[in-house]
Amino acid sequence: MMCAFSTFETPLAAMTRRDALRVVAGSLVCSLAYAAPVLRLATFRADATPPLGEPDIWNVPLAKVEEPLLAKGLVLEDANTRYVLCAIDWCKLSNGSELTFRRKIAAAADTDPLRVAVRTLHQHAAPGADSDTNKLLDEAPNPPLHLSDKFLEDVTDRLAAAVKQAVTDLQPFDRIGTGEAKVDRVASTRRIHGPEGKIIVRFSGGGSNPKLAAAPEGFIDPMLKTITLASGRKPLVRLHYYATHPQTWSSRAGLASSDIVGIARETLERDEKVFQIYFTGCAGNVTVGKYNDGTPAAREGLMQRLRAGMEAAIASTRFAPARRLRWRTVPLTLPLRTYPGHTPADFRRRLEDPEGKVESRVGNARALAFAERIQRPLALSSLEMGKVHILHLPGEPFLEFQMYAQQLKPRDFVVVAGYGDCGTGYICTDQAFVEGGYEPTGANVGPGSEALLKKAIRQLLGE
């Protein structure tokens, strides 16, 4: 359809009334065609809970299910092109497994894998999947336990079936709402600067140490941001974004739990009767450690305060007409973190030591798997809807990257979901490598990553 009504050979005042009305009507129809695109969406969910006996992220066999682990998501359609956002109650999804999830979801949604963003929420009472690591473990002597191929095939089949069913029930939406609220006493920095700049680590259970509990919250993003897609006055789905490690259960518990984020999300959905999806932001250096002593009372309080933040963000929501979707993809290759004793040859030697500790052998297999796939770039993506921007970043990125993205577009509504392909481990700032501390020791990518990721963020925002 051509829309060229900006100039006229005959002045509007000289036209007949009928001709003038035709021009005005034609302009109005053209404007409406561009201003009111037909956008559609559908939501989906699938059970992602491993059977008992399958290992969690700590390679401890699952013995109890506190809450089911879910994969929840959203299919968006604009002009017959589909995009998928998916959040899973797992700790990590890395390397070949992350690619498999995107490919199977894409096939079910009839779209391209690059138009699929799969995030984990990073609960630690949950599994982590990495088929490349599993292959290396199976080739090593006395291989440690890992998620079975059958379970991974079953869960991806269930997820694909849920997505395929969802696209048969796409419904139009015409409004997008944005709201945010400060969350009270949930997030706190993991990196406390002690005397002479020494980094003191405050892990997720740090509240059991009175000195760590008394230390300031430190550098956090206190705001929980919520995006609502609606048809007229009816909200169809809400997307929540907040940056903290969602870990209140102690490590190696042998149980499955969606933790405070999953409980808050599901109870809110039950009470509001609107589909809710939660994404963890750039929380590589942020935990609930100041406020969590590992007790049920602390866990309940954290959940209630997080849910209160969600409810306040919903209450603050303001709506605007939904505009056409714009999806951007950026391939990213980051430098490996290498130093004496931390090279692919070292990883393989420790992996193949049958007397080595299980945690060490698995960790070295993960590092080696990422080193061997380094030539396949990480797939970053963003979704733009008018003044709303959703960024999908890999690994466990530091909070600094989320704040950087938001500062680039201070007048827009920018949210960030981390924990995509977690083969990178932590993505630290260059300063963190100078300061030391826990996170740089768990990073598979090294100094220089900061500038490259910031460049990718600018590209994702169309800068």
C-alpha positions as CSV (number, residue, x, y, z in Angstrom):
1,M,0.0,0.0,0.0
2,M,1.5,3.4,-1.0
3,C,1.0,6.3,1.4
4,A,2.2,9.5,-0.3
5,F,-0.1,12.2,1.0
6,S,2.6,14.7,2.2
7,T,2.3,16.9,-0.9
8,F,-0.5,17.6,-3.3
9,E,-0.6,18.9,-6.9
10,T,-3.9,20.7,-6.2
11,P,-4.1,22.8,-3.0
12,L,-6.6,21.3,-0.5
13,A,-8.5,24.6,-0.4
14,A,-9.1,24.5,-4.2
15,M,-10.5,20.9,-4.2
16,T,-14.2,20.1,-4.1
17,R,-15.5,19.0,-0.8
18,R,-15.8,15.4,-2.0
19,D,-12.3,15.3,-3.3
20,A,-10.9,16.8,-0.1
21,L,-12.7,14.3,2.0
22,R,-11.3,11.5,-0.1
23,V,-7.7,12.7,0.4
24,V,-8.3,13.1,4.2
25,A,-9.9,9.7,4.5
26,G,-7.1,8.1,2.5
27,S,-4.5,9.7,4.7
28,L,-6.4,8.6,7.8
29,V,-6.6,5.0,6.6
30,C,-2.9,5.0,5.8
31,S,-2.0,6.4,9.2
32,L,-4.1,3.9,11.0
33,A,-2.5,1.1,9.0
34,Y,0.9,2.2,10.3
35,A,-0.1,3.3,13.8
36,A,-2.2,0.3,14.7
37,P,-0.3,-2.9,13.6
38,V,-1.9,-6.2,14.4
39,L,0.2,-7.7,17.2
40,R,-0.6,-11.1,18.7
41,L,0.7,-13.1,21.7
42,A,0.3,-16.4,23.4
43,T,1.7,-17.7,26.7
44,F,3.0,-21.2,27.5
45,R,4.3,-23.2,30.4
46,A,5.9,-26.6,30.8
47,D,7.1,-28.7,33.7
48,A,10.9,-28.6,34.0
49,T,11.3,-30.6,37.2
50,P,13.8,-33.4,37.0
51,P,12.8,-36.9,38.2
52,L,14.2,-37.9,41.6
53,G,17.7,-39.1,41.3
54,E,18.7,-36.6,38.6
55,P,21.4,-34.2,39.8
56,D,21.1,-30.6,40.7
57,I,23.7,-27.9,39.9
58,W,25.9,-29.3,42.6
59,N,25.7,-32.9,41.2
60,V,23.7,-34.0,44.2
61,P,20.9,-36.4,43.3
62,L,17.4,-34.8,43.7
63,A,15.6,-36.3,46.7
64,K,12.8,-33.9,47.3
65,V,10.6,-31.4,45.3
66,E,9.7,-28.3,47.4
67,E,8.0,-26.6,44.4
68,P,7.8,-27.7,40.7
69,L,10.3,-26.1,38.4
70,L,8.6,-24.4,35.4
71,A,9.5,-23.1,32.0
72,K,7.3,-20.2,31.2
73,G,7.2,-18.0,28.2
74,L,5.7,-15.8,25.6
75,V,5.3,-16.0,21.8
76,L,4.9,-12.6,20.1
77,E,3.9,-12.2,16.5
78,D,4.2,-9.1,14.3
79,A,3.4,-9.3,10.5
80,N,3.7,-13.1,10.6
81,T,7.2,-13.0,12.2
82,R,7.4,-14.7,15.6
83,Y,9.6,-14.1,18.6
84,V,9.8,-16.2,21.8
85,L,10.9,-15.2,25.3
86,C,11.3,-18.1,27.8
87,A,12.4,-18.2,31.4
88,I,13.2,-21.5,33.2
89,D,13.5,-22.3,36.9
90,W,17.0,-23.7,36.5
91,C,20.4,-22.6,37.6
92,K,22.1,-22.6,34.2
93,L,21.7,-23.5,30.6
94,S,25.0,-23.5,28.7
95,N,26.7,-24.2,25.4
96,G,25.1,-27.0,23.4
97,S,22.1,-27.3,25.6
98,E,21.2,-23.6,25.3
99,L,21.4,-24.0,21.5
100,T,19.2,-27.1,21.6
101,F,16.5,-25.4,23.6
102,R,16.4,-22.4,21.2
103,R,16.3,-24.7,18.2
104,K,13.5,-26.9,19.5
105,I,11.5,-23.9,20.6
106,A,12.0,-22.1,17.3
107,A,10.9,-25.2,15.3
108,A,7.7,-25.4,17.4
109,A,7.0,-21.6,16.9
110,D,7.9,-21.7,13.2
111,T,10.6,-19.1,13.6
112,D,14.4,-18.8,13.6
113,P,16.5,-19.8,16.7
114,L,18.0,-16.3,16.7
115,R,14.5,-15.0,17.4
116,V,14.3,-17.1,20.6
117,A,15.7,-15.9,23.9
118,V,15.9,-18.6,26.7
119,R,16.9,-17.4,30.2
120,T,17.4,-19.3,33.4
121,L,16.4,-17.7,36.7
122,H,19.5,-19.0,38.4
123,Q,17.9,-20.7,41.5
124,H,20.5,-23.0,43.1
125,A,18.1,-25.6,44.2
126,A,17.7,-26.6,40.6
127,P,19.7,-28.2,37.8
128,G,22.1,-26.9,35.2
129,A,22.2,-28.3,31.6
130,D,25.2,-28.4,29.3
131,S,25.4,-31.2,26.7
132,D,29.0,-30.3,25.7
133,T,30.1,-30.7,29.3
134,N,28.2,-34.0,29.6
135,K,30.0,-35.3,26.5
136,L,33.4,-34.5,28.1
137,L,32.4,-36.1,31.4
138,D,31.2,-39.3,29.6
139,E,34.6,-39.6,27.8
140,A,36.5,-39.2,31.1
141,P,37.3,-42.2,33.4
142,N,34.8,-42.8,36.2
143,P,32.5,-40.1,34.9
144,P,30.6,-38.0,37.5
145,L,26.8,-37.9,37.5
146,H,25.1,-35.4,35.2
147,L,21.6,-34.8,33.8
148,S,20.6,-37.7,31.7
149,D,20.1,-37.4,27.9
150,K,16.6,-38.9,28.3
151,F,15.5,-36.2,30.8
152,L,16.9,-33.4,28.6
153,E,15.1,-34.8,25.6
154,D,11.9,-35.2,27.6
155,V,11.9,-31.7,29.0
156,T,12.7,-30.1,25.6
157,D,10.0,-32.1,24.0
158,R,7.5,-31.0,26.6
159,L,8.6,-27.4,26.2
160,A,8.3,-27.6,22.4
161,A,4.8,-29.1,22.6
162,A,3.7,-26.3,24.9
163,V,5.0,-23.7,22.4
164,K,3.4,-25.4,19.5
165,Q,0.1,-25.4,21.3
166,A,0.5,-21.8,22.2
167,V,0.8,-20.6,18.6
168,T,-2.6,-22.1,17.9
169,D,-4.1,-19.6,20.4
170,L,-2.5,-16.3,19.5
171,Q,-4.6,-13.3,20.5
172,P,-4.2,-9.6,19.6
173,F,-2.9,-7.1,22.0
174,D,-2.8,-3.3,21.5
175,R,-1.4,-1.8,24.6
176,I,1.9,-2.0,26.5
177,G,2.3,-0.9,30.1
178,T,5.4,-0.1,32.1
179,G,5.8,0.2,35.9
180,E,8.5,0.0,38.4
181,A,8.9,0.0,42.2
182,K,11.6,-0.1,44.8
183,V,12.0,-3.5,46.4
184,D,12.6,-3.4,50.2
185,R,15.3,-5.4,51.8
186,V,16.0,-8.1,49.2
187,A,19.1,-7.4,47.2
188,S,22.6,-6.7,48.5
189,T,26.1,-6.6,47.0
190,R,28.2,-9.7,47.2
191,R,31.4,-7.7,46.9
192,I,32.0,-5.7,50.1
193,H,35.0,-3.5,50.0
194,G,37.0,-4.0,53.2
195,P,40.2,-2.4,54.5
196,E,42.7,-1.3,51.8
197,G,40.2,-2.2,49.1
198,K,40.2,-5.9,49.9
199,I,37.0,-7.7,48.7
200,I,35.0,-9.4,51.4
201,V,32.5,-11.9,49.9
202,R,29.0,-12.0,51.2
203,F,27.4,-15.1,49.8
204,S,23.7,-15.8,49.6
205,G,23.5,-17.1,53.2
206,G,25.6,-14.2,54.5
207,G,22.8,-13.1,56.9
208,S,23.8,-15.8,59.3
209,N,27.0,-13.8,60.0
210,P,26.1,-10.8,62.1
211,K,29.0,-8.7,60.6
212,L,28.0,-9.4,57.1
213,A,24.3,-8.8,57.9
214,A,25.2,-5.4,59.4
215,A,27.2,-4.3,56.4
216,P,25.5,-1.9,53.9
217,E,23.4,-3.2,51.0
218,G,26.1,-1.7,48.7
219,F,25.8,-1.4,44.9
220,I,22.4,-2.7,43.8
221,D,19.6,-1.8,41.5
222,P,16.7,-1.5,43.9
223,M,14.0,-1.2,41.2
224,L,11.8,-4.0,40.0
225,K,10.5,-3.3,36.5
226,T,7.3,-4.7,35.1
227,I,6.1,-4.8,31.5
228,T,2.4,-5.6,30.9
229,L,0.9,-6.5,27.5
230,A,-2.8,-5.9,27.3
231,S,-5.8,-6.0,25.0
232,G,-7.8,-2.9,25.7
233,R,-8.2,-2.8,29.5
234,K,-7.5,-6.5,29.9
235,P,-3.9,-7.4,30.9
236,L,-2.8,-10.6,29.2
237,V,0.8,-11.1,30.5
238,R,3.2,-9.4,32.9
239,L,7.0,-9.6,32.6
240,H,9.0,-8.8,35.8
241,Y,12.7,-8.0,35.9
242,Y,14.8,-7.7,39.0
243,A,18.5,-8.2,39.7
244,T,19.6,-10.5,42.5
245,H,20.7,-14.1,43.0
246,P,17.4,-15.9,43.8
247,Q,19.2,-18.3,46.2
248,T,17.9,-18.8,49.8
249,W,18.3,-22.6,50.1
250,S,21.7,-23.8,51.2
251,S,23.9,-25.4,48.6
252,R,23.9,-29.1,48.0
253,A,20.5,-29.6,49.5
254,G,19.4,-32.3,47.0
255,L,16.0,-30.6,46.5
256,A,14.2,-28.7,43.8
257,S,12.8,-25.3,44.5
258,S,11.8,-22.3,42.4
259,D,12.8,-20.3,45.5
260,I,11.5,-16.8,46.4
261,V,11.1,-15.7,42.8
262,G,9.1,-18.7,41.7
263,I,6.8,-18.6,44.7
264,A,6.2,-14.9,44.4
265,R,5.5,-15.2,40.7
266,E,3.1,-18.2,41.0
267,T,1.2,-16.8,44.0
268,L,0.7,-13.5,42.3
269,E,-0.5,-15.3,39.2
270,R,-3.0,-17.3,41.3
271,D,-4.3,-14.2,43.0
272,E,-4.4,-11.8,40.1
273,K,-5.3,-14.4,37.4
274,V,-2.9,-12.9,34.9
275,F,0.0,-14.9,33.5
276,Q,3.3,-13.9,35.2
277,I,6.9,-14.4,33.9
278,Y,10.0,-13.4,35.9
279,F,13.5,-12.8,34.6
280,T,16.7,-12.3,36.7
281,G,18.7,-9.3,35.7
282,C,22.4,-8.7,35.8
283,A,22.9,-10.3,39.2
284,G,26.4,-11.8,38.9
285,N,27.6,-9.7,41.9
286,V,24.3,-9.3,43.7
287,T,22.7,-11.7,46.2
288,V,20.1,-11.8,49.0
289,G,23.0,-12.4,51.5
290,K,22.4,-9.5,53.8
291,Y,18.9,-10.6,54.5
292,N,19.1,-14.4,54.3
293,D,20.2,-16.5,57.2
294,G,18.9,-19.7,55.7
295,T,15.8,-19.9,58.0
296,P,12.3,-20.4,56.7
297,A,11.3,-17.1,58.3
298,A,14.0,-15.2,56.3
299,R,12.9,-17.0,53.1
300,E,9.2,-16.1,53.7
301,G,10.1,-12.5,54.4
302,L,12.2,-12.2,51.2
303,M,9.4,-13.7,49.1
304,Q,6.8,-11.4,50.6
305,R,8.9,-8.3,50.0
306,L,9.7,-9.3,46.5
307,R,6.0,-9.9,45.7
308,A,5.2,-6.6,47.3
309,G,7.6,-5.0,44.8
310,M,5.9,-6.8,41.9
311,E,2.5,-5.5,43.1
312,A,3.8,-2.0,43.5
313,A,5.2,-2.0,40.0
314,I,1.9,-3.3,38.7
315,A,0.1,-0.5,40.6
316,S,2.4,2.1,39.0
317,T,1.9,0.8,35.5
318,R,1.0,3.4,32.8
319,F,-0.1,2.2,29.3
320,A,0.6,3.4,25.8
321,P,-0.4,2.0,22.4
322,A,1.6,-1.0,21.4
323,R,3.9,-0.4,18.4
324,R,5.6,-2.7,15.9
325,L,8.2,-5.0,17.3
326,R,11.9,-4.6,16.4
327,W,14.2,-7.5,17.2
328,R,18.0,-7.1,17.1
329,T,20.6,-9.9,17.3
330,V,24.3,-9.4,18.0
331,P,26.9,-12.2,17.9
332,L,29.6,-11.8,20.6
333,T,32.9,-13.5,21.1
334,L,34.6,-12.8,24.4
335,P,38.3,-13.5,25.3
336,L,39.0,-16.6,27.3
337,R,40.4,-16.2,30.8
338,T,43.7,-17.9,30.8
339,Y,46.7,-17.8,33.2
340,P,49.1,-20.5,34.4
341,G,47.1,-23.4,35.7
342,H,43.9,-22.2,33.9
343,T,44.3,-23.4,30.3
344,P,42.4,-25.9,28.3
345,A,45.2,-28.4,28.9
346,D,44.9,-27.9,32.7
347,F,41.1,-28.3,32.5
348,R,41.5,-31.6,30.7
349,R,44.1,-32.9,33.1
350,R,42.0,-32.3,36.1
351,L,38.8,-33.6,34.4
352,E,40.5,-36.9,33.6
353,D,41.8,-37.4,37.1
354,P,39.6,-40.2,38.4
355,E,40.6,-39.5,42.0
356,G,39.7,-35.8,41.7
357,K,36.8,-34.3,43.6
358,V,33.5,-34.4,41.7
359,E,33.0,-30.7,41.9
360,S,36.4,-30.0,40.5
361,R,36.1,-32.4,37.7
362,V,32.7,-31.0,36.7
363,G,33.9,-27.4,36.9
364,N,36.9,-28.2,34.7
365,A,34.7,-29.9,32.2
366,R,32.5,-26.8,32.0
367,A,35.5,-24.6,31.5
368,L,36.9,-26.9,28.8
369,A,33.5,-27.1,27.0
370,F,33.4,-23.4,26.7
371,A,37.0,-23.1,25.6
372,E,36.3,-25.6,22.8
373,R,33.2,-23.8,21.6
374,I,34.8,-20.3,21.7
375,Q,34.6,-19.9,18.0
376,R,30.8,-20.1,18.0
377,P,29.7,-16.7,19.1
378,L,27.2,-16.0,21.9
379,A,23.8,-15.0,20.6
380,L,22.6,-11.7,22.2
381,S,19.2,-10.2,21.3
382,S,16.9,-7.4,22.1
383,L,13.3,-6.6,21.6
384,E,12.2,-3.0,21.1
385,M,8.5,-1.9,21.4
386,G,8.4,1.9,21.1
387,K,10.2,3.3,24.2
388,V,10.5,-0.2,25.7
389,H,13.7,-2.2,25.3
390,I,14.3,-5.7,26.6
391,L,17.9,-6.9,26.4
392,H,19.0,-10.5,26.6
393,L,22.6,-11.0,27.9
394,P,24.6,-14.1,28.4
395,G,26.3,-15.7,31.4
396,E,26.3,-14.2,34.9
397,P,26.8,-10.5,34.0
398,F,27.8,-8.0,36.7
399,L,25.1,-5.4,37.6
400,E,27.3,-2.7,36.0
401,F,26.1,-3.9,32.6
402,Q,22.5,-3.5,33.5
403,M,23.0,0.0,34.8
404,Y,25.1,0.9,31.7
405,A,22.2,-0.2,29.4
406,Q,19.7,1.9,31.4
407,Q,21.9,5.0,31.4
408,L,22.2,4.8,27.6
409,K,18.4,5.4,27.2
410,P,17.5,7.4,30.3
411,R,14.1,8.5,28.8
412,D,13.1,5.0,27.8
413,F,12.1,1.9,29.7
414,V,15.0,-0.5,29.6
415,V,15.0,-3.9,31.2
416,V,17.8,-6.5,31.1
417,A,17.6,-10.3,31.5
418,G,20.9,-12.1,32.2
419,Y,21.6,-15.8,32.4
420,G,21.3,-16.8,28.8
421,D,24.1,-19.0,27.6
422,C,26.0,-19.5,30.9
423,G,29.1,-21.1,29.3
424,T,30.9,-17.8,30.1
425,G,30.5,-18.1,33.8
426,Y,30.7,-14.7,35.4
427,I,31.1,-11.7,33.1
428,C,33.1,-9.3,35.2
429,T,34.2,-5.7,34.8
430,D,37.9,-5.2,34.2
431,Q,38.2,-3.6,37.6
432,A,36.9,-6.7,39.3
433,F,39.8,-8.7,37.9
434,V,42.1,-6.1,39.5
435,E,40.3,-6.3,42.8
436,G,40.0,-10.0,42.9
437,G,37.3,-11.7,45.0
438,Y,35.1,-14.7,44.2
439,E,33.5,-13.9,40.9
440,P,36.7,-13.6,38.8
441,T,37.7,-17.1,39.9
442,G,34.4,-18.4,38.4
443,A,34.8,-16.6,35.1
444,N,35.6,-18.4,31.9
445,V,36.0,-15.1,30.1
446,G,38.7,-12.6,31.0
447,P,39.7,-9.0,31.0
448,G,38.6,-7.1,27.9
449,S,35.1,-8.6,28.1
450,E,33.7,-5.4,29.6
451,A,34.4,-3.2,26.5
452,L,33.1,-5.9,24.1
453,L,29.9,-6.5,26.0
454,K,29.2,-2.8,26.4
455,K,29.7,-2.4,22.6
456,A,27.2,-5.2,22.1
457,I,24.7,-3.5,24.5
458,R,24.9,-0.3,22.4
459,Q,24.2,-2.2,19.3
460,L,21.2,-4.0,20.9
461,L,19.8,-0.6,21.8
462,G,20.3,0.7,18.3
463,E,23.0,3.2,19.3
